[in-house]
Amino acid sequence: SLSPTSVTGGSSSAGTITLSGAAPAGGIVVSLASSNAAASVPATVTVAAGATSAGFTATTSSVGASTSVTITATSAAISRTATLTVNPASSGTLAAPTLVSPANDARFDAGQTITFDWSDVTGAASYTIQIDDQDTFPSPITGPTVTPSTYSTNTLPVTRMWFRVRANDASGTPGAWSAIRRFEVR
């Protein structure tokens, strides 16, 4: 297994060889191989006598495009694979989303479902929305990360609030914040 299974080129992933039972006296040598030069692994890993697992490091190189690498572990003619995705480094900050709804100064009844919507951002893997009762967002009431460019809730407190959104790339690097809009639940 590999953790994480997706990294930015130049980062590493922790690999684990896990046996179905304890290794015998003398241990077990497991051969490792990578399907692509985007990731390299040691030639062998030894699971010590009595142990059921051993770790190794998959080291990655910079890539120009997202690259899938298969890491193969082989011992006694039994092979198992794990896939590692190596992503290119971010070429810059993602653009700020454009807010669609609700409109600035919109008003909602307590318990009413409010749907927050914004434009899709090229290169975004997810979005973070912040909602706060202060326009400086010192302690957001909510701040989930969502994959569609929309978020709905009916559990906001009765007060005036503000919201903003930003996109996150595949490696989790956040982009610029959107404009801020005010709304009220009463």
N, C-alpha and C positions, 0 to 999 in steps of 0.2 A: 504494500500500500504506500501511497504518497500523501504528504500533507504539507502545504496545500497542494491541490491538484492543478492550480493555475497560478502562474507567477509572471512577473515582468522580467524580461531577459536581463541577466546579470545577478539575479537573485537565486536562492537555492530552495530546495524542497527536501523535507526530511522523509527518507524512505524507511520502511520497516519490513523485514522478512519475518513471517510468522509461520511456524511449523504446526502441524496438527497434533504433535506430541513432543515430548522432551527429546533433545538431541542425545544420541548415544555417547559413550566414552570416546574422547578424541574430538567430539563436535562434528558438525556438518559444514562442508564448504559449499557455498552457493555461488554460482557464476552469474554475473550481471552483464547486461548489454543494453545499449541505447540505439534506437532506430534512426537517430538523427543527431548531427553534431551540435544542434541547439542545446542539448543537455548531455552531460557526461556523468558517468557513474564509475565507482571502483570496479576493477575486473572481478574481484571476489569479495564475499563477506562470509565470515565464519560465525556460525551459531554455536556458542560454547556448550560443552557437555552439560546436560541437565537443563539447559535453557530452552525456551520455546520461541524466542525471537532475538533478532539482532538488527541494529540500525545502520543506516548509511546515508550519505548526502548526495543528492542529485544537484550538480552545479550547472547553471545555464549560462548561455552567451546571449549577447544582444541579437535581436532579430528585427527584420524589416516588416514582417507581417506575422499574425498569429500562427504559431506552428505547433502541431500536435506531435508529441514524441512518445513512443511506446518503450517502456522500460521492461525488460524481460529478465526474470530470475529463473535459473535452471539448476536442478540438483537431481542426480540419479534418474536422468531422462524424463523428469517431470518439470514442466515449465509453467510459469504463471506470469501474467502481464499486468501492468498498471499504466495508465495514460496520464501524461503531464502536458498541459498547454502552456507554451511559452509565448507571452505577449510582448509586442514592441513597447518601448518606453513612450510615455505620453509626449506628444509633440507640442504641448502647450495646454493652457487652461481651456476647458470646455466653455462654450458660450453660455450666457445666462438664458434660462427659459423665459418666454414671454407669457405673462399671466393671462388666462382666458376668463376664468370665473372663480369665485363670484366677483361682481363688479365692485369697484371701490365704494365704500360706505353702504354696502348691502346690509339689509336687516333680516334677521331670522328669528322665529319663535323658538323658545326653549324646547329641546328634544327633536327639533326638525333636522332631517338629514341635510347636511351641507356637502356639496361636491365641489372640491377644489380641482381645477383643471388648468393645464398649461401646455405650451407648445413642446413638441418633441425636440430634443437636441441631438444633432449628429454626433455619434461616438459615445452617447450615454448608455451605460449599462443599468443604471438605477437613478432614482431621484430622492433627495432629502427635502422634506417640507418641515418648516418650523412655524408654529403658531404660538403667539405670546400675547400677554395683556400689556406689553410695553413695546414700542416700535424699535427699541434697541436690542431686543431678544436676549436679555440677560439670563433668563431661565425659561426656555420654551415649555409651554404646557404640553405640547406633543412634538415629536421630531422623528417620525418614522422614516425608514428608507423603503421606497416602493419601486416596483419595476414598471408598471404602466405610468403614463404621465397624467394620472388622476388619483385623488384620494377622497374618500367619503367618510364622514363621521356624524353621529347624532348625540355625542356625549360632551360637547364643549360647555363650559360654564356660562352663566348669564353675565355678560360683561362686554365691553368693547375690546376687540383684539386686532392683531395684525398678522399677516402671513407672508412668507417668502419661500422660494424653492431654488435648489441648485441641482445640477446634474453631476453624476459621478461616473468616471470611466471604468473600464473592466478591471483595473487594478485598484479601484476604490479611491482614486485621486479626485477630490471635488473640484468642480468648476466654479464659475462666478455666480453670486447670488442674483436672483431676479430683482425686479423692482419690488417694493413693499406695498401691500394693499391693506386698507382698514375695513373691518366689518363688525357687526354687532349681533349678539344673541340677547334677546330680551324676553 
